[in-house]
Amino acid sequence: MSEYSVARTHMIDGQLRPNEVNDERIIDAINAVPREKFVPKTKRDVAYVDEDIAVGEGRFLIEPMIFGRMLVAANIQASDLVLDIGCATGYSAAVMSHLSDAVVALEENEGLADIAEKRLTELEIMNTAVVKGALGSGVSRQGPYDVIFMGGAVEDIPMTVIRQLKEGGRLICVKTVNGVGRGHVVTMRNGIPAGRDLFDANIAKLPGFEAPMGFEF
């Protein structure tokens, strides 16, 4: 067993299971993806620590415990179509590819998108497509989606993105209000989106989703 496999096991047993991430499908999906391949070589030794990992261009992989809890909240089914907004180097898309029917991985940074495409190809993940484009626009032409996953903390969720949810679809993110982050899910019911907070979660922000000027909560 490699040192990374040991670290992955320790992450699962020490960070995920004690924090309400016990769905075996999610555990198996996370265990199947070598997180160390999605971070810079200089950071592979810390790929499994319980904090966000910088991957360049001001972007991060979400810390494992928060990522796991977001997946639990997303409740991804094997038949689901998933939109991964801000996939960065592709780690989140790789994990969700094991849980869903297909993943559309959106990234606006071309360098990161190229890395994501390369890593997903190397791992022979065939049900995920990397799309380059503005994160705030989503990818409407491929939707609507059963699940929309936002890869970082946001202050504002554009209606342009929310409208890409299917009936019964779930959007999962970490929403920040006055500097305090909470896991947040928006569910589409009868064409009306309803959001609710889930758990405390402070992670690196996803750029481009700041609250509009003059916004008051």
LUMFI-694122 format. One record per residue: residue number from 0; x, y, z of N, C-alpha, C, O in turn; residue in three letters. Coordinates in steps of 0.1 Angstrom, whole numbers, plus 5000, padded with zeros to 4 digits. Each point is the difference from the previous one (the first is absolute). Layout:
BEGIN
{rec NUM,{X,Y,Z},{X,Y,Z},{X,Y,Z},{X,Y,Z},ALA},
...
***
This chain:
BEGIN
{rec 0,{5009,4988,5000},{4991,5012,5000},{5009,5012,5000},{5009,5001,5008},MET},
{rec 1,{4988,5009,4983},{5009,5012,4999},{4997,5009,5012},{4990,4999,5007},SER},
{rec 2,{5019,5011,4995},{4998,5010,5010},{4988,5008,4998},{4993,5004,5010},GLU},
{rec 3,{5003,4998,4977},{4988,5008,4997},{4988,4992,5004},{4990,5006,5004},TYR},
{rec 4,{5010,4981,4993},{4988,4992,5003},{4998,4999,5016},{4989,5001,5004},SER},
{rec 5,{5022,4999,5003},{4999,5000,5015},{4995,5014,5004},{4991,5000,5009},VAL},
{rec 6,{5014,5011,4985},{4995,5013,5004},{4985,5001,4996},{4992,5006,5008},ALA},
{rec 7,{5004,4988,4981},{4985,5001,4996},{4992,4992,5010},{4989,5005,5004},ARG},
{rec 8,{5015,4984,5001},{4993,4992,5010},{4999,5008,5013},{4989,5000,5006},THR},
{rec 9,{5022,5006,4998},{5000,5008,5012},{4990,5012,4999},{4994,5004,5009},HIS},
{rec 10,{5006,5002,4979},{4991,5011,4998},{4985,4996,5001},{4992,5006,5007},MET},
{rec 11,{5005,4982,4987},{4987,4995,5001},{4996,4997,5015},{4989,5003,5004},ILE},
{rec 12,{5020,4990,5003},{4997,4995,5013},{5001,5012,5011},{4993,4999,5010},ASP},
{rec 13,{5015,5011,4987},{5003,5010,5010},{4992,5013,4997},{4997,5007,5010},GLY},
{rec 14,{5000,4996,4978},{4993,5013,4996},{4986,4998,4996},{4991,5008,5003},GLN},
{rec 15,{5006,4981,4989},{4987,4999,4994},{4990,4993,5009},{4990,5005,5004},LEU},
{rec 16,{5013,4982,5000},{4991,4992,5008},{4996,5007,5013},{4988,4999,5004},ARG},
{rec 17,{5021,5007,5003},{4996,5007,5013},{4992,5012,4998},{4994,5006,5010},PRO},
{rec 18,{5004,4999,4977},{4993,5012,4998},{4988,4998,4990},{4998,5008,4991},ASN},
{rec 19,{4995,4981,5012},{4987,4997,4993},{5001,4997,4985},{4991,5002,4993},GLU},
{rec 20,{5021,4994,5003},{5002,4995,4986},{5001,4985,5001},{5012,4995,5001},VAL},
{rec 21,{4977,4998,4999},{5000,4986,5001},{4993,4992,4989},{5000,4988,5000},ASN},
{rec 22,{4995,5019,4990},{4994,4994,4989},{5011,4992,4992},{5010,5006,4996},ASP},
{rec 23,{4989,4981,5003},{5010,4992,4995},{5003,5003,4985},{5011,4998,4995},GLU},
{rec 24,{4979,5006,4998},{5002,5004,4986},{5009,5012,4999},{5009,5001,4991},ARG},
{rec 25,{4990,5009,5018},{5008,5012,5000},{5014,4996,5005},{5010,5004,4994},ILE},
{rec 26,{4991,4988,5016},{5013,4995,5005},{5008,4993,4989},{5011,5002,4998},ILE},
{rec 27,{4982,4989,4995},{5006,4992,4989},{5005,5009,4989},{5010,4998,4994},ASP},
{rec 28,{4982,5013,5002},{5003,5009,4990},{5013,5008,5003},{5009,5002,4992},ALA},
{rec 29,{4991,5003,5021},{5012,5007,5004},{5012,4991,5001},{5011,5005,4997},ILE},
{rec 30,{4987,4983,5007},{5011,4991,5001},{5006,4996,4986},{5011,4996,4999},ASN},
{rec 31,{4980,5005,4991},{5004,4996,4987},{5009,5010,4993},{5006,4998,4989},ALA},
{rec 32,{4994,5015,5016},{5006,5011,4993},{5013,5004,5007},{5000,5004,5012},VAL},
{rec 33,{5012,4995,4981},{5012,5005,5006},{5001,5015,5001},{5005,5006,4991},PRO},
{rec 34,{4992,4999,5020},{4999,5015,5002},{5014,5006,4998},{5001,5012,4995},ARG},
{rec 35,{5010,4981,5007},{5013,5005,4999},{5003,5004,4985},{5009,5008,4997},GLU},
{rec 36,{4984,4986,4994},{5002,5002,4985},{4994,5013,4996},{5003,5005,4989},LYS},
{rec 37,{4989,5002,5019},{4993,5012,4997},{5006,5012,5006},{4994,5011,4999},PHE},
{rec 38,{5017,4988,5008},{5007,5011,5006},{5014,5001,4994},{5005,4990,4995},VAL},
{rec 39,{5001,5022,5006},{5014,5001,4995},{5009,4990,5007},{4998,4996,5012},PRO},
{rec 40,{5012,4999,4981},{5009,4990,5005},{5006,5004,5014},{5003,4991,5008},LYS},
{rec 41,{5000,5022,4993},{5006,5005,5013},{4990,4998,5012},{5004,5002,5011},THR},
{rec 42,{4983,4996,4986},{4990,4999,5011},{4994,4986,5001},{4991,4998,5008},LYS},
{rec 43,{5015,4992,4985},{4994,4987,5001},{5001,4994,5014},{4992,4992,5004},ARG},
{rec 44,{5018,5012,5004},{5002,4994,5013},{4989,5005,5010},{4998,4994,5010},ASP},
{rec 45,{4996,5017,4986},{4989,5006,5009},{4986,4999,4993},{4991,5007,5004},VAL},
{rec 46,{5008,4984,4986},{4988,5000,4992},{4988,4995,5009},{4988,5003,4997},ALA},
{rec 47,{5015,4990,5014},{4989,4994,5008},{4998,5007,5013},{4992,4995,5009},TYR},
{rec 48,{5014,5016,4994},{4998,5007,5012},{4987,5007,5000},{4993,5002,4990},VAL},
{rec 49,{5002,5001,5023},{4986,5006,5001},{5000,5015,4998},{4996,5007,5009},ASP},
{rec 50,{5008,4997,4979},{4999,5014,4997},{4999,5001,4985},{5003,4991,4992},GLU},
{rec 51,{4993,5021,5003},{5000,5003,4986},{5014,4999,4994},{5009,5005,5007},ASP},
{rec 52,{4993,4990,4981},{5013,4999,4994},{5001,5009,4988},{4992,4999,4991},ILE},
{rec 53,{5017,5011,5009},{5001,5009,4989},{5006,4992,4988},{5009,4992,5001},ALA},
{rec 54,{4984,5010,4987},{5004,4993,4988},{5005,5010,4989},{5002,4996,4989},VAL},
{rec 55,{4999,5017,5015},{5005,5010,4991},{4989,5009,4995},{4988,4996,5001},GLY},
{rec 56,{5016,5016,4994},{4990,5009,4994},{4990,5005,5011},{4988,5003,4996},GLU},
{rec 57,{5016,4996,5016},{4991,5004,5011},{4988,4991,5003},{4990,5003,5006},GLY},
{rec 58,{5012,4984,4989},{4990,4990,5002},{5004,4989,5009},{5012,4998,5002},ARG},
{rec 59,{4978,4995,5003},{5003,4990,5011},{4991,4987,4997},{4990,5000,4994},PHE},
{rec 60,{5016,4989,5012},{4991,4988,5002},{4994,5002,5014},{5006,5003,5009},LEU},
{rec 61,{4981,4995,4991},{4992,5001,5013},{5005,4990,5010},{5003,4988,4997},ILE},
{rec 62,{4999,5016,5016},{5005,4990,5010},{4991,4988,5000},{4987,5001,4998},GLU},
{rec 63,{5018,4987,5005},{4993,4988,4998},{4987,4999,5008},{4990,4995,4995},PRO},
{rec 64,{5010,5009,5018},{4988,4998,5008},{4989,5009,4994},{4988,4995,5000},MET},
{rec 65,{5014,5017,4997},{4990,5008,4994},{4995,4995,4987},{4988,4999,4997},ILE},
{rec 66,{5021,4997,4994},{4997,4994,4987},{4991,4988,5002},{4990,4998,4993},PHE},
{rec 67,{5013,4993,5017},{4992,4988,5002},{4986,5004,5005},{4991,4993,4996},GLY},
{rec 68,{5008,5017,5013},{4987,5003,5005},{4992,5007,4989},{4987,4998,4999},ARG},
{rec 69,{5019,5009,4992},{4993,5006,4988},{4995,4988,4991},{4988,5001,4995},MET},
{rec 70,{5019,4989,5003},{4996,4988,4992},{4988,4994,5007},{4991,4995,4993},LEU},
{rec 71,{5009,5003,5020},{4989,4994,5007},{4987,5008,4998},{4990,4995,4997},VAL},
{rec 72,{5012,5019,5004},{4988,5009,4998},{4995,4999,4985},{4988,5002,4998},ALA},
{rec 73,{5021,4996,4993},{4997,5000,4986},{4992,4988,4996},{4991,5000,4991},ALA},
{rec 74,{5011,4989,5016},{4992,4987,4998},{5000,4996,4986},{4990,4998,4994},ASN},
{rec 75,{5022,5001,5000},{5001,4997,4986},{4997,4985,4997},{5004,4991,5007},ILE},
{rec 76,{4987,5007,4984},{4995,4987,4996},{5007,4995,4987},{5006,5008,4992},GLN},
{rec 77,{4994,4979,5006},{5008,4994,4989},{4995,5005,4986},{5007,4999,4990},ALA},
{rec 78,{4980,5005,5010},{4994,5005,4987},{5002,5015,4998},{4995,5005,4990},SER},
{rec 79,{5011,5002,5019},{5000,5015,5000},{5010,5006,4990},{5011,4994,4998},ASP},
{rec 80,{4985,5017,4997},{5009,5009,4992},{5005,5011,5010},{4991,5007,5006},LEU},
{rec 81,{5022,4995,4995},{5005,5010,5009},{5008,5011,4993},{5007,4997,4990},VAL},
{rec 82,{4991,5015,5015},{5008,5011,4995},{5009,5004,5011},{4996,5004,5011},LEU},
{rec 83,{5017,4996,4987},{5011,5003,5010},{5005,5014,4996},{5008,5001,4991},ASP},
{rec 84,{4988,5009,5016},{5004,5014,4997},{5013,5003,5007},{5000,5000,5013},ILE},
{rec 85,{5011,5003,4980},{5013,5003,5006},{5007,4987,5003},{5004,4998,5012},GLY},
{rec 86,{4997,4994,4978},{5006,4986,5003},{5015,5001,5003},{5006,4990,5004},CYS},
{rec 87,{5001,5022,4993},{5014,5001,5002},{5008,4989,4993},{4999,4999,4988},ALA},
{rec 88,{5009,4993,5019},{5008,4990,4994},{4992,4987,4997},{5006,4990,4995},THR},
{rec 89,{4981,5010,5009},{4992,4988,4997},{4997,4990,5010},{4993,4990,4998},GLY},
{rec 90,{5012,5012,5015},{4998,4990,5010},{4985,4998,5004},{4996,4989,5000},TYR},
{rec 91,{4997,5022,5002},{4986,4998,5003},{4992,4993,4989},{4992,4992,5003},SER},
{rec 92,{5011,5011,4985},{4993,4994,4989},{5004,4985,4999},{4991,4992,4997},ALA},
{rec 93,{5021,5005,5006},{5005,4986,5000},{4992,4992,5011},{4995,4989,4997},ALA},
{rec 94,{5004,5016,5015},{4992,4993,5010},{4985,4999,4996},{4995,4989,5001},VAL},
{rec 95,{4999,5022,4994},{4986,4999,4997},{4997,4991,4988},{4989,4996,4998},MET},
{rec 96,{5021,5002,4994},{4999,4991,4988},{4997,4986,5005},{4993,4992,4993},SER},
{rec 97,{5011,5004,5019},{4998,4987,5005},{4986,4999,5006},{4995,4989,5003},HIS},
{rec 98,{4998,5022,5000},{4987,5000,5006},{4989,5002,4990},{4988,4997,5004},LEU},
{rec 99,{5015,5009,4985},{4989,5004,4991},{5001,4994,4986},{5009,4991,4997},SER},
{rec 100,{4982,5012,4994},{5000,4995,4987},{5010,5008,4991},{5007,4994,4992},ASP},
{rec 101,{4993,5019,5010},{5010,5009,4993},{5002,5013,5007},{4991,5005,5008},ALA},
{rec 102,{5021,5001,4990},{5003,5013,5006},{5005,5009,4989},{5008,4997,4992},VAL},
{rec 103,{4986,5015,5009},{5005,5012,4992},{5009,5008,5009},{4994,5006,5009},VAL},
{rec 104,{5019,4995,4988},{5009,5007,5009},{5004,5013,4994},{5007,5001,4990},ALA},
{rec 105,{4988,5010,5016},{5001,5014,4995},{5012,5006,5006},{5001,5001,5013},LEU},
{rec 106,{5008,5005,4979},{5012,5007,5005},{5003,5012,4991},{5001,4998,4988},GLU},
{rec 107,{5001,5014,5018},{5002,5012,4991},{5015,5002,4999},{5004,5007,4990},GLU},
{rec 108,{5005,4988,5019},{5014,5001,4998},{5005,4990,4991},{5000,4988,5003},ASN},
{rec 109,{5005,5016,4986},{5004,4990,4989},{5011,4991,5005},{5000,4988,4996},GLU},
{rec 110,{5010,5017,5011},{5011,4991,5005},{4995,4989,5009},{5004,4989,4999},GLY},
{rec 111,{4987,5015,5010},{4994,4990,5009},{4991,4990,4993},{5000,4988,5002},LEU},
{rec 112,{4992,5017,4988},{4992,4992,4992},{5008,4989,4993},{4996,4989,4998},ALA},
{rec 113,{5015,5015,4996},{5009,4991,4993},{5005,4989,5009},{5001,4989,4997},ASP},
{rec 114,{5003,5015,5016},{5005,4991,5009},{4989,4990,5004},{5002,4988,5000},ILE},
{rec 115,{4986,5017,5002},{4988,4991,5003},{4998,4990,4989},{4998,4988,5003},ALA},
{rec 116,{5002,5017,4985},{4998,4991,4988},{5011,4989,5000},{4997,4988,4997},GLU},
{rec 117,{5015,5016,5005},{5011,4990,5000},{4999,4990,5011},{5002,4988,4997},LYS},
{rec 118,{4995,5017,5015},{4999,4990,5011},{4988,4990,4999},{5002,4989,5002},ARG},
{rec 119,{4987,5016,4993},{4988,4992,4998},{5003,4989,4989},{4996,4989,5001},LEU},
{rec 120,{5011,5016,4989},{5004,4990,4989},{5009,4990,5005},{4999,4988,4997},THR},
{rec 121,{5011,5016,5011},{5010,4991,5006},{4994,4989,5008},{5004,4988,5001},GLU},
{rec 122,{4985,5016,5007},{4993,4991,5008},{4989,4992,4993},{4993,4992,5006},LEU},
{rec 123,{5006,5010,4981},{4990,4993,4991},{4986,5003,5005},{4992,4990,5000},GLU},
{rec 124,{5005,5022,5005},{4987,5004,5004},{4993,5005,4987},{5003,5011,4995},ILE},
{rec 125,{4987,4981,5000},{4994,5003,4987},{4987,5007,5000},{4995,5004,4990},MET},
{rec 126,{4999,4997,5022},{4986,5006,5001},{5001,5014,5005},{4990,5005,5005},ASN},
{rec 127,{5021,5002,4993},{5002,5014,5004},{5005,5008,4989},{5010,4996,4994},THR},
{rec 128,{4984,5015,5003},{5005,5009,4990},{5003,5014,5006},{4993,5006,5007},ALA},
{rec 129,{5020,4999,4990},{5004,5013,5005},{4996,5010,4990},{5003,4999,4988},VAL},
{rec 130,{4990,5012,5017},{4996,5011,4991},{5006,5012,5005},{5000,5003,5012},VAL},
{rec 131,{5006,5005,4979},{5006,5013,5004},{4990,5011,4998},{4994,5001,4989},LYS},
{rec 132,{5004,5007,5021},{4990,5011,4999},{4999,5007,5013},{5005,4996,5011},GLY},
{rec 133,{4987,5015,4989},{4998,5008,5012},{4992,4992,5010},{4990,4994,4997},ALA},
{rec 134,{5015,5006,5016},{4994,4992,5010},{4986,5004,5003},{4991,4992,5002},LEU},
{rec 135,{5007,5022,4998},{4987,5005,5003},{4989,4998,4990},{4988,5002,5003},GLY},
{rec 136,{5016,4993,4986},{4990,4997,4989},{4995,4985,5000},{4989,4997,4994},SER},
{rec 137,{5018,4995,5014},{4996,4985,4999},{5003,4995,4986},{5007,5006,4992},GLY},
{rec 138,{4986,4983,5005},{5001,4994,4987},{4985,4996,4996},{4997,4988,5000},VAL},
{rec 139,{4995,5021,4996},{4986,4997,4998},{4998,4991,4988},{4990,4992,5001},SER},
{rec 140,{5018,5008,4989},{4998,4991,4989},{5001,4985,5003},{4994,4992,4993},ARG},
{rec 141,{5012,5005,5018},{5001,4986,5004},{4990,4996,5010},{4998,4988,5003},GLN},
{rec 142,{4995,5022,5003},{4990,4998,5011},{4987,4996,4995},{4998,4998,4988},GLY},
{rec 143,{4992,5002,5021},{5001,5003,5014},{5007,4988,5008},{5001,4989,4995},PRO},
{rec 144,{5002,5015,5017},{5009,4990,5008},{4992,4996,5013},{4992,5007,5006},TYR},
{rec 145,{5011,4980,4998},{4995,4995,5012},{5007,5006,5012},{4994,5003,5010},ASP},
{rec 146,{5019,4999,4988},{5009,5006,5011},{5009,5010,4994},{5006,4998,4989},VAL},
{rec 147,{4995,5014,5018},{5010,5010,4996},{5009,5001,5013},{4995,5003,5011},ILE},
{rec 148,{5018,4996,4987},{5009,5000,5011},{5009,5012,4997},{5006,5002,4990},PHE},
{rec 149,{4996,5007,5021},{5008,5012,4998},{5013,4998,5008},{4999,4998,5013},MET},
{rec 150,{5012,5003,4981},{5013,4996,5006},{5007,5010,5008},{5012,5002,4998},GLY},
{rec 151,{4981,5005,5010},{5006,5010,5009},{4989,5008,5007},{4988,4999,4997},GLY},
{rec 152,{5016,5010,5012},{4990,5008,5007},{4995,5012,4991},{5008,5006,4993},ALA},
{rec 153,{4979,4996,5008},{4994,5011,4991},{4992,5009,5009},{4994,4995,5010},VAL},
{rec 154,{5004,5017,4986},{4991,5010,5007},{4987,5000,4993},{4990,5002,5006},GLU},
{rec 155,{5010,4997,4981},{4988,5001,4992},{5000,4988,4990},{5010,4996,4994},ASP},
{rec 156,{4977,4999,5004},{4998,4989,4991},{4992,5006,4989},{4988,5003,5002},ILE},
{rec 157,{5017,4999,4986},{4992,5006,4989},{4988,4992,4996},{5001,4987,5000},PRO},
{rec 158,{4988,5019,4997},{4988,4993,4995},{5003,4993,4987},{4993,4990,4997},MET},
{rec 159,{5016,5016,4995},{5004,4993,4988},{5004,4986,5003},{4998,4991,4992},THR},
{rec 160,{5009,5006,5019},{5005,4987,5004},{4988,4992,5006},{4998,4988,4996},VAL},
{rec 161,{4995,5018,5013},{4989,4993,5007},{4990,4995,4990},{4994,4989,5001},ILE},
{rec 162,{5003,5019,4988},{4990,4995,4990},{5005,4988,4992},{4992,4995,4992},ARG},
{rec 163,{5020,5001,5010},{5005,4988,4993},{4997,4987,5007},{5004,4989,4996},GLN},
{rec 164,{4990,5013,5016},{4996,4988,5008},{4987,4993,4994},{4991,5007,4995},LEU},
{rec 165,{5009,4980,5004},{4988,4993,4997},{4990,5001,5012},{5003,5004,5011},LYS},
{rec 166,{4984,4993,4986},{4990,4998,5011},{5006,4990,5009},{5003,4989,4996},GLU},
{rec 167,{4997,5014,5017},{5006,4991,5010},{5015,5001,5001},{5005,4993,5009},GLY},
{rec 168,{5001,5015,4983},{5015,5001,5000},{5005,5007,5012},{4993,5008,5007},GLY},
{rec 169,{5020,4990,4996},{5006,5006,5012},{5013,5007,4996},{5008,4995,4992},ARG},
{rec 170,{4993,5017,5013},{5013,5008,4998},{5006,5000,5014},{4994,5004,5010},LEU},
{rec 171,{5019,4992,4991},{5007,5000,5013},{5012,5009,4999},{5008,4999,4990},ILE},
{rec 172,{4993,5009,5020},{5012,5009,5001},{5003,5004,5014},{4993,4995,5009},CYS},
{rec 173,{5017,5013,4993},{5002,5006,5013},{4997,5015,4998},{5007,5006,4992},VAL},
{rec 174,{4983,4998,5015},{4996,5014,4999},{5005,5009,5011},{4998,4996,5012},LYS},
{rec 175,{5008,5015,4985},{5006,5009,5010},{4992,5012,5002},{4997,5007,4990},THR},
{rec 176,{4999,4996,5022},{4993,5012,5003},{5007,5007,5012},{5002,4994,5010},VAL},
{rec 177,{5002,5019,4987},{5007,5007,5010},{5013,4993,5005},{5003,5000,5012},ASN},
{rec 178,{5003,4993,4979},{5013,4993,5003},{4998,4986,5007},{5010,4994,5003},GLY},
{rec 179,{4978,5002,4999},{4997,4987,5006},{4995,4990,4989},{4990,5003,4994},VAL},
{rec 180,{5016,4986,5005},{4996,4990,4990},{4992,4989,5005},{5002,4995,5011},GLY},
{rec 181,{4988,5001,4981},{4991,4988,5004},{4998,4992,4988},{4998,5005,4989},ARG},
{rec 182,{5003,4982,5012},{4995,4991,4990},{4986,5003,4997},{4992,5002,5009},GLY},
{rec 183,{5005,4999,4978},{4987,5005,4996},{4994,4992,4988},{5008,4997,4991},HIS},
{rec 184,{4980,4999,5009},{4994,4993,4989},{4988,5008,4995},{4991,5005,5008},VAL},
{rec 185,{5007,4996,4979},{4989,5006,4993},{4993,4988,4993},{5006,4994,4992},VAL},
{rec 186,{4981,5004,5011},{4992,4990,4993},{4989,5006,4991},{4994,5009,5004},THR},
{rec 187,{5005,4985,4985},{4989,5005,4990},{4988,4992,5002},{5000,4988,4997},MET},
{rec 188,{4989,5019,5007},{4987,4993,5002},{4989,5008,4993},{4998,5012,5003},ARG},
{rec 189,{4995,4982,4988},{4989,5007,4992},{5006,5012,4994},{4993,5011,4999},ASN},
{rec 190,{5019,4989,4996},{5006,5011,4993},{5004,5011,5009},{5005,5011,4995},GLY},
{rec 191,{4995,4987,5018},{5004,5011,5010},{5012,4995,5008},{4999,4989,5006},ILE},
{rec 192,{5012,5018,4994},{5011,4996,5008},{4999,5004,5015},{4996,5011,5003},PRO},
{rec 193,{5007,4980,5005},{5000,5003,5015},{5013,4996,5006},{5005,4988,4998},ALA},
{rec 194,{5002,5021,5009},{5013,4997,5006},{4999,4998,5015},{4992,5006,5007},GLY},
{rec 195,{5017,4986,4998},{5002,4999,5015},{5014,4997,5004},{5007,4994,4992},ARG},
{rec 196,{4997,5011,5019},{5013,4998,5005},{5001,4986,5007},{4990,4995,5005},ASP},
{rec 197,{5022,4999,4995},{5002,4986,5005},{5010,4999,5011},{4997,4994,5010},LEU},
{rec 198,{5015,5011,4988},{5011,4998,5010},{5010,5011,4999},{5001,5007,4989},PHE},
{rec 199,{5007,4996,5021},{5010,5010,5000},{5011,4995,4990},{5004,4988,5000},ASP},
{rec 200,{5001,5021,4992},{5010,4997,4990},{5007,5012,4995},{4994,5009,4993},ALA},
{rec 201,{5019,4992,5011},{5008,5012,4995},{5011,4994,4990},{5009,4994,5005},ASN},
{rec 202,{4989,5009,4983},{5010,4995,4990},{5004,5012,4991},{4994,5011,5000},ILE},
{rec 203,{5016,4987,4991},{5004,5010,4991},{4989,5004,4990},{4992,4992,4997},ALA},
{rec 204,{5008,5021,5000},{4989,5004,4991},{5002,4997,4986},{5011,4998,4995},LYS},
{rec 205,{4978,5001,4998},{4999,4998,4985},{4999,5014,4994},{4989,5006,5002},LEU},
{rec 206,{5020,4999,4991},{5000,5013,4995},{4988,5002,4990},{4997,4991,4992},PRO},
{rec 207,{4998,5021,5008},{4989,5004,4990},{4986,4999,5006},{4990,5002,4993},GLY},
{rec 208,{5009,4994,5020},{4987,4998,5006},{4998,5009,5012},{4994,4996,5010},PHE},
{rec 209,{5012,5016,4989},{4999,5010,5011},{4986,5006,5000},{4993,5000,4990},GLU},
{rec 210,{5003,5004,5022},{4987,5006,5002},{5000,5013,4992},{5010,5007,5000},ALA},
{rec 211,{4978,4997,4993},{4999,5013,4993},{5003,5011,5009},{4996,5000,5012},PRO},
{rec 212,{5009,5011,4983},{5003,5012,5008},{4986,5005,5006},{4990,5000,4993},MET},
{rec 213,{5010,5004,5019},{4988,5005,5007},{4991,4988,5005},{4989,5003,5004},GLY},
{rec 214,{5016,4985,4994},{4992,4989,5005},{4998,5000,5015},{5010,5002,5007},PHE},
{rec 215,{4978,4995,4998},{4998,4999,5014},{4993,4987,5002},{4990,4997,4993},GLU},
{rec 216,{5014,4995,5017},{4994,4987,5003},{4989,5002,5010},{4993,4990,5003},PHE},
***
